């Protein structure tokens, strides 16, 4: 059975819900095109919505095996934290959970998990700093999973 992108994004959001116990306030999907401006808007969330994790489907590639196609999906997660104290606290934590801890907890929650029945396990692909400064930290992490499609 092949799943829709919305089902897969929702499964990621559901698996990340334990982050709320650690102090993450927002875990949601993003439906807009990701540009430098939209990433800055994500980072400019009201402080009562941060720290936040945003999930975005970034695309797929397919490998053909005759009628069977294996789809590898890439999911991008964006972690946004803010500290009124300094940049270091946004990254490492202090009064609120820091970016580094959130990234580690995401790895622990997602890596090796099956998002939905018959899908391939989730694998981490990369983590990178996108923007930081003025007490804000925005990091991205890419994860992959896969599913099989049968075509006539």
C-alpha positions, 0 to 999 in steps of 0.5 A: 500500500502506498501512502500519500505525502500528507499521511507520511508528514502526519506520521512524523508529527505524531512520532515527534509528540514526545518532544512536547514533554521536553519543552518543544511548543510547536510541532507542525507541517509547513505547506509553503515553498521554502525560501530564504524569506519563508525560513526567516518567517519560521524563525520569527514565530512568536516566542510563545510558539518556540521552540518549534519543529517544522516538518516538510516533504522535500521530494522523492526519487524512484528506483525501477524494478520492473513494475515495482518502483521503490520511492525514497522520500526525503523529509526535512525538519526545521528546528527553531529555538530562541533565547533572550539571553544569547546565541549560546543558550539558543543552541545549548539550552538554558531556561528552554531546551536548546537546538542541539538537544532537540536534534538529538531527541529527533534522531532518537525518536525517528531513526529506525522507526516505521512511519506507517506499515510496509514502509522502510525504516527512517534514516537520518541523512544530514543535519546543518545550521541554516541561520543563527544570531540575535538569540535565534537558532534555525537548524535543518535535518533531512531524513529518508524513508521509502515505500513501494509502488506497483504499476501495470 
